[in-house]
Amino acid sequence: NPSVVCRGLDTRKWSDAEIATLDKECDAIANLLVKADEILALVALQDAKNTPIQNPKNAKHVQHEIEKAEKEFKKAYEAWGAHDYRDAIKHFGKAWKHAQHAIRDANRR
């Protein structure tokens, strides 16, 4: 059984078999969207880890943002595992945001 179903399909226009097929497609698309968000967040986190810290006073801020990003990854993977795609995307988005903050802090002089 797919976790995501296509909402609002008119049963007068679609047979049960067609709806089941479309639901599988919706589930596959949802997984692809989560995967895309995961990749964006992973790239940002790797960039954050690879960004040289311009001012040593900012090192703690950078590390703190990286740790916050990693916590969001954990939450995202838990949500994804539970087939809560919307929540997974939200947490990957937060991870991306924390990674961006780490990059910003690393570049501060």
C-alpha positions as CSV (number, residue, x, y, z in Angstrom):
1,N,0.0,0.0,0.0
2,P,1.3,3.4,-0.9
3,S,1.7,6.0,1.9
4,V,0.7,8.9,-0.3
5,V,-2.5,8.9,-2.2
6,C,-3.6,11.1,-5.0
7,R,-6.3,13.3,-3.5
8,G,-9.6,14.2,-5.1
9,L,-9.7,11.6,-7.9
10,D,-13.2,11.3,-9.1
11,T,-14.3,7.7,-8.9
12,R,-16.8,8.4,-11.7
13,K,-13.8,9.1,-14.0
14,W,-11.2,6.7,-12.6
15,S,-11.6,3.0,-11.9
16,D,-10.3,1.5,-8.7
17,A,-7.4,-0.1,-10.5
18,E,-6.5,3.3,-12.1
19,I,-6.7,5.0,-8.8
20,A,-4.4,2.4,-7.2
21,T,-1.9,2.9,-10.0
22,L,-2.0,6.7,-9.7
23,D,-1.6,6.3,-5.9
24,K,1.6,4.4,-6.4
25,E,2.8,7.1,-8.7
26,C,2.0,9.8,-6.2
27,D,4.0,7.8,-3.5
28,A,7.0,7.5,-5.9
29,I,6.8,11.3,-6.6
30,A,6.7,12.1,-2.9
31,N,9.8,10.0,-2.3
32,L,11.6,11.7,-5.2
33,L,10.7,15.1,-3.7
34,V,12.0,14.1,-0.3
35,K,15.2,12.7,-1.9
36,A,15.8,16.0,-3.7
37,D,15.5,18.0,-0.5
38,E,17.8,15.5,1.2
39,I,20.4,16.1,-1.5
40,L,20.2,19.9,-1.2
41,A,20.6,19.7,2.5
42,L,23.5,17.3,2.3
43,V,25.3,19.5,-0.2
44,A,24.8,22.5,2.1
45,L,26.0,20.7,5.2
46,Q,29.1,19.5,3.4
47,D,29.8,23.0,2.2
48,A,29.3,24.3,5.7
49,K,31.8,21.7,7.0
50,N,34.3,22.6,4.3
51,T,34.0,26.4,4.7
52,P,37.2,27.8,6.4
53,I,36.4,29.8,9.5
54,Q,37.6,33.4,8.9
55,N,37.6,34.4,12.5
56,P,38.3,31.9,15.3
57,K,35.8,33.7,17.5
58,N,33.0,32.4,15.3
59,A,34.0,28.7,15.5
60,K,31.5,27.9,18.2
61,H,28.7,29.5,16.3
62,V,29.6,27.6,13.2
63,Q,29.8,24.3,15.1
64,H,26.5,25.0,16.8
65,E,24.7,25.5,13.5
66,I,26.3,22.4,12.0
67,E,25.0,20.4,15.1
68,K,21.6,21.9,14.7
69,A,21.6,20.8,11.0
70,E,22.6,17.3,12.0
71,K,19.7,17.1,14.5
72,E,17.3,18.2,11.8
73,F,18.7,15.4,9.5
74,K,17.9,12.9,12.3
75,K,14.3,14.2,12.5
76,A,14.0,14.2,8.7
77,Y,15.2,10.6,8.4
78,E,12.8,9.5,11.2
79,A,9.9,11.2,9.4
80,W,10.9,9.8,6.1
81,G,11.0,6.3,7.6
82,A,7.5,6.8,9.0
83,H,6.4,7.9,5.5
84,D,5.6,11.4,6.8
85,Y,7.0,13.1,3.6
86,R,5.8,16.6,4.4
87,D,7.6,16.5,7.8
88,A,10.7,15.0,6.3
89,I,10.9,17.8,3.7
90,K,10.4,20.4,6.5
91,H,13.3,19.0,8.5
92,F,15.6,18.8,5.5
93,G,14.7,22.4,4.8
94,K,15.6,23.3,8.4
95,A,18.9,21.4,8.1
96,W,19.7,23.4,4.9
97,K,18.9,26.6,6.7
98,H,21.2,25.8,9.6
99,A,24.0,24.8,7.1
100,Q,23.6,28.2,5.4
101,H,23.9,29.9,8.8
102,A,27.0,28.0,9.5
103,I,28.5,29.1,6.2
104,R,27.5,32.7,6.9
105,D,29.1,32.5,10.3
106,A,32.3,30.9,9.0
107,N,32.6,33.7,6.5
108,R,32.3,36.5,9.1
109,R,35.5,38.3,9.8
